[in-house]
Amino acid sequence: MLLSDDTVRELLAKVNTIAIIGAKDVEGQPVNMVGRYLIDAGFTVIPVHPKRKNVWGLTTYQSITDIPERIDCVDVFRAPAYCPGHAKECLALSEAPLLFWMQSGISSLEAQTLLNQTSTAVVEDRCLMVEHRRLFG
C-alpha cells in the first residue's frame, strides 16, 4: 500500500532512532550519503552490518535483533531477496518499529505481507534522505 505524503510526514516526525541495514561508510555509496545525512539531521542512527564493527564512528550491530534500544525506523539497503528476512527480524523485536523503509529500487511484497499484520508501516522504492528533505525542507 502506498502511503500518502501526510502519513509519511506524520510517521517520520515520530522517528528518533533509525537502524540502517547494510550500513557502510564507503565514499560515493548511497548508503553512506543517506546515513551521514540522517546523522546530520539529528536522528540517532544505528548501523547494522554482519561483518563491520564500526560505521560512521558508531557501534555497528550484526542484526536489528542485537540492538539494545527501541528502533523507530528500519532503513534497508539490501537486495529485495533479503527484505523478508529483515521483516521477520522486525517481528521478533519486543516493540514494532514505526517504519520499515526499503530504499530506492528495493521492494518486496513478501516483506510487506509479513508486516501488514503489525503496526509497522512499509515504504518501498523511496529514498529516506530524499523524502525527508522533500517533506521537511
One Martini backbone bead per residue (centre of mass of N, CA, C, O) as a GRO file, in nm:
protein
  137
    1MET     BB    1   0.095   0.038   0.024
    2LEU     BB    2   0.057   0.366  -0.038
    3LEU     BB    3   0.181   0.640   0.113
    4SER     BB    4   0.123   0.934   0.215
    5ASP     BB    5   0.269   1.225   0.285
    6ASP     BB    6   0.127   1.269   0.555
    7THR     BB    7   0.198   0.995   0.679
    8VAL     BB    8   0.504   1.011   0.652
    9ARG     BB    9   0.538   1.271   0.815
   10GLU     BB   10   0.413   1.168   1.080
   11LEU     BB   11   0.612   0.935   1.121
   12LEU     BB   12   0.886   1.092   1.102
   13ALA     BB   13   0.820   1.280   1.350
   14LYS     BB   14   0.854   1.011   1.550
   15VAL     BB   15   1.146   0.975   1.472
   16ASN     BB   16   1.477   0.885   1.618
   17THR     BB   17   1.546   0.580   1.542
   18ILE     BB   18   1.786   0.439   1.301
   19ALA     BB   19   1.818   0.146   1.121
   20ILE     BB   20   2.092   0.044   0.908
   21ILE     BB   21   2.081  -0.182   0.658
   22GLY     BB   22   2.397  -0.195   0.509
   23ALA     BB   23   2.614  -0.041   0.640
   24LYS     BB   24   2.842   0.210   0.488
   25ASP     BB   25   3.162   0.406   0.476
   26VAL     BB   26   3.154   0.460   0.149
   27GLU     BB   27   3.245   0.650  -0.079
   28GLY     BB   28   2.961   0.712  -0.300
   29GLN     BB   29   2.755   0.566  -0.140
   30PRO     BB   30   2.432   0.587  -0.061
   31VAL     BB   31   2.445   0.492   0.237
   32ASN     BB   32   2.645   0.712   0.323
   33MET     BB   33   2.478   0.962   0.253
   34VAL     BB   34   2.228   0.891   0.422
   35GLY     BB   35   2.356   0.847   0.698
   36ARG     BB   36   2.483   1.131   0.725
   37TYR     BB   37   2.224   1.289   0.696
   38LEU     BB   38   2.071   1.169   0.942
   39ILE     BB   39   2.273   1.263   1.149
   40ASP     BB   40   2.259   1.571   1.073
   41ALA     BB   41   1.932   1.568   1.130
   42GLY     BB   42   1.928   1.413   1.440
   43PHE     BB   43   1.951   1.123   1.430
   44THR     BB   44   1.958   0.803   1.553
   45VAL     BB   45   2.214   0.596   1.435
   46ILE     BB   46   2.213   0.238   1.344
   47PRO     BB   47   2.431   0.021   1.244
   48VAL     BB   48   2.401  -0.260   1.002
   49HIS     BB   49   2.637  -0.539   0.997
   50PRO     BB   50   2.783  -0.855   0.978
   51LYS     BB   51   3.109  -0.738   0.974
   52ARG     BB   52   3.099  -0.466   1.083
   53LYS     BB   53   3.195  -0.255   1.373
   54ASN     BB   54   3.238   0.038   1.220
   55VAL     BB   55   3.016   0.311   1.147
   56TRP     BB   56   3.055   0.642   1.167
   57GLY     BB   57   3.171   0.584   1.466
   58LEU     BB   58   2.974   0.339   1.519
   59THR     BB   59   2.816   0.103   1.651
   60THR     BB   60   2.786  -0.226   1.509
   61TYR     BB   61   2.538  -0.447   1.405
   62GLN     BB   62   2.432  -0.760   1.283
   63SER     BB   63   2.139  -0.698   1.404
   64ILE     BB   64   1.839  -0.576   1.512
   65THR     BB   65   1.823  -0.789   1.754
   66ASP     BB   66   2.096  -0.656   1.898
   67ILE     BB   67   1.952  -0.406   1.975
   68PRO     BB   68   1.899  -0.237   2.297
   69GLU     BB   69   1.695  -0.050   2.146
   70ARG     BB   70   1.468   0.132   2.016
   71ILE     BB   71   1.308   0.116   1.693
   72ASP     BB   72   1.154   0.327   1.454
   73CYS     BB   73   1.352   0.263   1.200
   74VAL     BB   74   1.394   0.063   0.904
   75ASP     BB   75   1.674   0.078   0.682
   76VAL     BB   76   1.707  -0.065   0.354
   77PHE     BB   77   2.034  -0.185   0.192
   78ARG     BB   78   1.904  -0.436   0.019
   79ALA     BB   79   1.808  -0.683  -0.139
   80PRO     BB   80   1.493  -0.806  -0.181
   81ALA     BB   81   1.557  -1.102  -0.079
   82TYR     BB   82   1.616  -0.988   0.230
   83CYS     BB   83   1.353  -0.849   0.342
   84PRO     BB   84   1.193  -1.080   0.481
   85GLY     BB   85   1.406  -1.130   0.702
   86HIS     BB   86   1.387  -0.840   0.821
   87ALA     BB   87   1.088  -0.856   0.888
   88LYS     BB   88   1.120  -1.089   1.091
   89GLU     BB   89   1.295  -0.930   1.285
   90CYS     BB   90   1.073  -0.729   1.358
   91LEU     BB   91   0.885  -0.948   1.486
   92ALA     BB   92   1.109  -1.005   1.725
   93LEU     BB   93   1.052  -0.753   1.852
   94SER     BB   94   0.917  -0.599   2.128
   95GLU     BB   95   0.900  -0.344   1.931
   96ALA     BB   96   0.756  -0.200   1.681
   97PRO     BB   97   0.819  -0.036   1.423
   98LEU     BB   98   0.701   0.228   1.241
   99LEU     BB   99   0.928   0.162   1.012
  100PHE     BB  100   0.976   0.010   0.680
  101TRP     BB  101   1.253   0.092   0.472
  102MET     BB  102   1.284   0.087   0.119
  103GLN     BB  103   1.484   0.173  -0.098
  104SER     BB  104   1.572   0.253  -0.388
  105GLY     BB  105   1.482  -0.036  -0.580
  106ILE     BB  106   1.314  -0.149  -0.327
  107SER     BB  107   1.106  -0.448  -0.308
  108SER     BB  108   0.848  -0.641  -0.102
  109LEU     BB  109   0.577  -0.831  -0.070
  110GLU     BB  110   0.658  -1.019   0.162
  111ALA     BB  111   0.733  -0.803   0.367
  112GLN     BB  112   0.463  -0.659   0.364
  113THR     BB  113   0.289  -0.901   0.452
  114LEU     BB  114   0.426  -0.949   0.725
  115LEU     BB  115   0.370  -0.638   0.830
  116ASN     BB  116   0.053  -0.616   0.812
  117GLN     BB  117   0.021  -0.755   1.113
  118THR     BB  118   0.119  -0.474   1.198
  119SER     BB  119   0.217  -0.132   1.285
  120THR     BB  120   0.405  -0.135   1.046
  121ALA     BB  121   0.518   0.068   0.811
  122VAL     BB  122   0.553   0.066   0.447
  123VAL     BB  123   0.836   0.145   0.239
  124GLU     BB  124   0.894   0.174  -0.116
  125ASP     BB  125   1.109   0.293  -0.343
  126ARG     BB  126   1.251   0.507  -0.133
  127CYS     BB  127   1.422   0.783  -0.021
  128LEU     BB  128   1.479   0.903   0.287
  129MET     BB  129   1.635   1.161   0.224
  130VAL     BB  130   1.451   1.278   0.005
  131GLU     BB  131   1.188   1.276   0.174
  132HIS     BB  132   1.283   1.449   0.408
  133ARG     BB  133   1.353   1.699   0.245
  134ARG     BB  134   1.073   1.735   0.111
  135LEU     BB  135   0.891   1.734   0.387
  136PHE     BB  136   1.111   1.933   0.575
  137GLY     BB  137   1.344   2.104   0.417
   0.00000   0.00000   0.00000
